[in-house]
Amino acid sequence: MPFDPRSTPLNPVQARVLATLMEKARTVPDSYPLSLNALLSGCNQKSSRDPVMEVNEADAQQALDDLLRLSLVTPVSGSRTQRWEHNFPRGMGVPEQSAVLLALLLLRGPQTAAELRLNAERWHRFADISSVEAFLDELQERSEEKGGPLVVLLPRAPGAREPRWATLLGGPIDLSALPAAPAARSAASSGNEQRIAALEAQVQQLQAQLDALCRQLGIEPENTPEGH
């Protein structure tokens, strides 16, 4: 039976941990599966996150334990340092493209179909916005037997050109608590965020190479600072 968010919705830390594993599996595969330390760095990134969080080690470990019981993550053996990988598509019973969209909604909050296509560029290249909308429609019309809808199309905010989509993995959406749609970002702002994301990916890759070297030498790698 797929995970049903109606009976056991994800809390914010569980959602951040799960979505970070899904992100890093696609954007920095050399450092995946993730150690707890690398996972914390990803959870506490300042870019590509809404909201920005400060997850501590104890809360992240508790979230991993909870997600393990829900069959959404699995530990990986064969390493001196415990590592983790997600089991989202199988645990949820959704295709990879749908998993990408759900993870982006978990990481960055409500987004339009156009924003999702742009933000998914490093994860999966959707052919066009219609392709994104098709997967979102499928997630919204998910049958009760499979656990019900996983996304909802929000009412269009005043001044917004397009409606935004939100995930239901954290439970029903409180429309009164939603922030207003953000103003359109400038090209410079978008470019800066992409450069920051690229630098974070390089740091993750260097950390993976360092971890591999330490394993070859039989020494324990030193902890890296939490967050970038």
N, C-alpha and C positions, 0 to 999 in steps of 0.2 A: 504493500500500500504506500503510495507516494506521501511525502510529508504534507500535512494539512495545516496551513497557517491559521485557519479559523479556530482550531482547538489548541494549538501551541505556537502562537505568533513569536517571531524572533524579537528579542530585546535589542536595543541599539548596539551594544557591544557584540552580541552574537552576529548581528547583521554586518557590522564593520569587519569582524574577523573573517567571516565567510566570503564576503565580497573581495577582501584584500587577497585572500588565497586565489580566488578566481582571476583577479586582475594579474597577479604576478605570474600565474601559470602561463599566461599569454604574452605578457610584455617583457618579462625577464626569465625565460625558461631555463637559463643556465644556473640560476640560483634557486630553482624550484625542484622539489618540495622545500618549504620554508622551515627554518628553525624558529623557535619562539622569539628569539631576539630580532630576527629579520622580519617576522610577522608584526612585531610591535612597531618597528620602524615604518612599515607600510601602513599600519592602522593610523599612525600619528602624523602622517604626511600633512604638510600645509597646503599642497596643491592637489587639485582633482578630488577634493573632499568637501562635502557639505552635509552636516557641519564638520568643522575641524574638531577632532577629539583628542583627549589625553588618556589613552587606555594604559593601565598599568599591567604588570606581569601577572598578578594574581587574577585580575578580571579576565585577561586574555586566556589564561589557562582554564578558568572556569567555563568560559564560552566554548573553548575547544572540547572540553569534557561533555558539555551539553549538546553540542553539534554532533559529537561522536555517537551519542545515544540516539540522535535523530537520523543517523546514517548519512549525514551531509558532509562529514570530513572523516579522514582515516589517517592513523599514524603510519609512518614509514620506518621499517626496521632496516638494519644493516649499516647504521651510522652511529658514531659515538654520541652525537648530539641528536636528540629527538627531533624529527621533522614531520611536517604535516602537509597533506594535500586535500583538496576538496573532492567531493563526490556528488556535486550539485546536479548535473544533468540526469544521472541515474537516480539519485535520491528523490528528485522532483518529478522525474518522468517527462522532461522537456528536451527539445533538440538544442544543440550547441548555440545556434543563433539566438534562441529565446533566453538561454542562460546568460549570454553576453548582455542583452538588454536589461535583464533583471539585476545583474550585478552592477551595471552602470547606474540604475535607479537607486540601488542601495547605497552606492558610494557618493552620488552627487545630487540626490534628491530629485524631485519632479522635473521632467524635461520634455520638450517637444520632440516629435519624431525627427525633425531636422537636426536638433541638437544631439539626439542619441546617435544618429548616423555619423555626425562629425566626431563625437567623443569615442565612438567605437572603432575609429580608423586603425588604431594600433592593435586592436583585439581581433576584429573581423571586418572585412571590407564589404559592406552592403552595396548592392548594385545601385540602388536609388532609394528615395524616401518611401516610395510605395512598398518596397520590399520590407523596410522597417515596420511600416504600418500593418502589413499583412501578418507579421509575427506578433505584433502587439494585439491585433484583433483576435488572433488565435488564443493568446493568453487571457484576454478579457472574456472570451466565450468558452473557456475551459469547462468541461462538464463537471457536475457534482460528483460523479463517480471517481474522477481523478483528483478531487480536492477543491474544485471550484475555481473561480477567477483568481489570477495572480497579479493583475494590473487593473487600473481603472483610469478612464479618461476624465480629467478634472474639468469643471466649468472654466471657460475662458476668463482669465482675469481682466479687469478693466485696463484698457490700453494695450493689452497683449494682442499680437497678430494671430497667434496660433494657440490652441489649448495644449496643456501639458499632461503627460502621463505620470502616474505614481504607482509604486509597487504595493501590493497588499500582504507581502511576506511578514510585515510587522503588525498585521492586524488591520481592522477597518480604518479609513482615513477620516480624521476630524477636519472637515473643510474650514471650520472657523479658526483653526490653529495654523493653517498654512500661511507662509509669508507670501507677499505679493510677488508676482513674476518679476525676475530681475530684468533690469534694462539691458538692451542689446549691448554687448561688449564691443569695444573697438578692435580693429584688426591688430593693433599693437599689443593690446591686452591679451588677445588670444594667442599671438605669437610668443609672448613672454611665458604664458602657461605651458605651451608646447615645449619651449626650451627647458623650462624647469623640469617637466616630466622626463625629457630626454636625459638630463643630468642625473635625475634620480634613478633612471634605468641603468646608467653607466655605473653609478655607485653600487647598485645591487649586483651587477655583473662582476665588478671588482671584488666585492665581498664573497661572491660565490667562488671566484678563483682563489682567494685567500683561504677560504674554508677547505677547498680541495687540497691546497698545498699543505695546510696544517694536518689534514688527515693522512697525507702521504708521509709526513715527518713524524706522525704519532704524537702530536701535541694538540692541546685544546686551544682553539682560537679565542682571542680576547673579545669581550663584549664590545659592540659598537654603540655609539650614543643612540638613544631613542629619538626617532624623528629626524627630519632633515631641516 
